[in-house]
Amino acid sequence: MAKWIDVLTLQHQLKLFDGNKLIKTYPIAVGKILSPTPSGTYTIINKQRNPGGPFGVFWMGLSKPHYGIHGTNNLSPIGKDVPHGCIRMYNHDVLDLSSRMPVGTRVSIHK
């Protein structure tokens, strides 16, 4: 079975699955109403360590242009809605997730 990611925006959770088996749950920050995290099914199209700027220690770009899953150097927004619609994670969590997820992984985002 293939690994995939399920993002629950209202619960501020990212869940990693292997088929139907839940492997791990991570706390996340998502976009506010004016710049929401886009619902839908996407794939991870690229990965970059130390991308610079506000993206923490790792960036995983999604097939939705300008959106991704990334770390953050600011710990306070995790668990909240924040400006811009990317999915933010603690740096140690995004490193753990990125080590488990190859490019091409399916990402389902919903409320």
C-alpha positions in Angstrom: 0.0 0.0 0.0 1.2 3.5 -0.7 1.9 6.1 1.9 -0.2 9.3 1.7 -0.9 12.5 3.7 -4.3 13.6 5.1 -4.5 17.3 6.2 -7.5 18.2 8.4 -7.5 22.0 8.4 -10.1 22.6 11.1 -8.3 20.2 13.5 -4.9 21.6 12.6 -3.6 18.1 12.0 -1.5 16.4 9.3 -1.9 12.6 9.4 0.5 10.2 7.7 -1.0 6.9 6.5 0.3 3.8 4.9 -2.7 2.6 3.1 -5.5 2.6 5.7 -3.1 2.4 8.7 -2.4 5.7 10.6 1.4 6.0 11.1 1.7 9.4 12.8 -0.2 12.6 13.5 1.5 16.0 13.5 0.3 19.4 14.7 0.2 22.1 11.9 -0.8 25.7 11.2 -3.0 26.4 8.1 -4.2 29.5 6.3 -6.8 32.0 7.5 -10.1 32.7 5.9 -8.7 35.4 3.6 -5.9 33.2 2.4 -7.0 29.6 3.1 -5.1 26.4 2.7 -6.6 25.0 -0.6 -8.9 22.0 -0.3 -8.3 19.2 -2.8 -6.0 16.3 -3.6 -2.5 17.2 -4.7 0.9 15.6 -4.9 4.3 16.5 -3.5 6.2 17.7 -6.6 9.6 18.8 -5.1 11.5 18.8 -1.9 14.2 21.3 -0.7 16.3 21.4 2.4 17.0 24.8 3.9 15.0 26.8 1.4 15.6 30.1 3.2 13.1 32.8 4.2 10.1 31.8 6.4 10.1 28.2 5.3 12.1 26.7 8.1 14.5 23.8 7.5 12.5 22.0 4.7 10.0 22.7 1.9 7.8 20.2 0.1 6.1 21.8 -2.8 2.6 20.8 -3.8 1.1 20.4 -7.3 -1.1 23.4 -6.4 1.3 26.3 -7.5 2.7 28.5 -4.7 1.6 26.0 -1.9 3.6 23.6 0.1 4.3 21.9 3.4 7.1 23.5 5.2 8.8 24.1 8.5 8.7 27.3 10.5 11.2 29.1 12.7 8.2 30.8 14.5 6.7 28.2 16.8 3.7 30.2 18.0 1.4 29.7 15.0 1.3 25.9 15.1 -2.2 24.8 16.0 -3.7 28.1 14.6 -4.8 29.8 11.4 -2.2 32.1 10.0 -1.8 34.4 7.0 -1.1 32.6 3.7 -2.3 29.1 2.9 0.8 26.9 3.2 0.9 24.1 5.8 3.4 24.9 8.5 5.0 22.4 10.8 7.6 22.4 13.6 11.0 22.0 12.0 11.7 18.6 13.6 8.3 17.4 12.4 8.8 18.5 8.8 12.2 16.8 8.7 10.6 13.6 10.0 7.8 13.7 7.5 10.0 14.6 4.6 12.3 11.6 5.4 9.2 9.3 5.0 7.5 10.9 2.0 8.9 10.7 -1.5 8.2 13.1 -4.4 4.9 11.9 -5.9 3.2 11.3 -2.5 -0.6 12.1 -2.5 -1.8 14.9 -0.2 -5.5 15.2 0.6 -6.5 18.5 2.2 -10.0 19.1 3.6 -11.8 20.6 6.6 
